Amino acid sequence: MGVLYALAAFFMWGLAVPLHFKLLSSVPALQILAHRIVWASVFALGLIVVFRQWSSLVEAVTSGRRLAFLSLSAGLIAINWLIYIWAVNSGHLVQTSLGYFINPLLNVVLGVLFLRERLHPAQVAACLVAGIGVIVLAVSSGEMPWVAIALACSFGCYGLVRKIVPVNPLVGFCIESMLLTPLALVYLMMTFADGSAVAFKGDVELDLLLVLTGLSTAAPLIWFAAAAQRLKLSTIGLLQYLAPSGQLALGVFAYGEAFGWVDAVAFGLIWIALAIYTFSALRSAPSR
């Protein structure tokens, strides 16, 4: 079951979620984000009830330190979501995939900088090779792949904060969503007041797609948490590349985004880096 949960989560992140947002391309990114936050909060609270996690939720919100760090992680994940939504609907799926390919290697760097983790020689090599790949893209295009870097940095920092203050994944996600919901609701009310709101104007299909952003946000997170409890970390590490692979395939083959030989060289270098990193992780991972 662990593998099935993991496959379901990475299928959602790699294919279903970007396709979902593509269907909402007529909606401004900020409005999609606001709806995503509100409906994710609703779904998360429902799951708290189903899984009887009220005591864990109360314990987390009554700890000032945990709440402060979860406020920070909420801000980081909101930034990540906004960049991702904008990128998907602006024809930058290839860059989103690059960001999530880079992310595991960025996590290594963050671990060294903030958690005093030691780098193995293979990890140093992997980070250097990936860095060369990013430089190749920057030189060829005349600018840094900012979308990829912003996605990797925001999600990497989010993971770092959540590692510093461990909390049940569902409870943490619920608190983050609830912390963001008041801001999202204020923004949505402003759009209704100035007439720029897109939702609830008679387009039932569009309204349903906006509501379902909550489900498409919550479901893969819950499945991923279930997989993490049942699988070795090394297995999760291998399967995680399915999501950016799906995004890359969608961008190139379904939406015709540019992918020339320079992109192939850069991605090839990053895949080599990931292979080095993964092999090193598999060798050092404890059995479970």
Secondary structure, DSSP 8 states (H G I E B T S, - for coil): -HHHHHHHHHHIIIIIHHHHHHHTTTS-HHHHHHHHHHHHHHHHHHHHHHTT-HHHHHHHHT-HHHHHHHHHHHHHHHHHHHHHHHHHHTT-HHHHHHHHHHHHHHHHHHHHHHH-----HHHHHHHHHHHHHHHHHHHHHTS--HHHHHHHHHHHHHHHHHHHS---HHHHHHHHHHHHHHHHHHHHHHHHHHT---SSSS-HHHHHHHHHHHHHHHHHHHHHHHHHHHS-HHHHHHHTTHHHHHHHHIIIIIS-----HHHHHHHHHHHHHHHHHHHHHHHH----
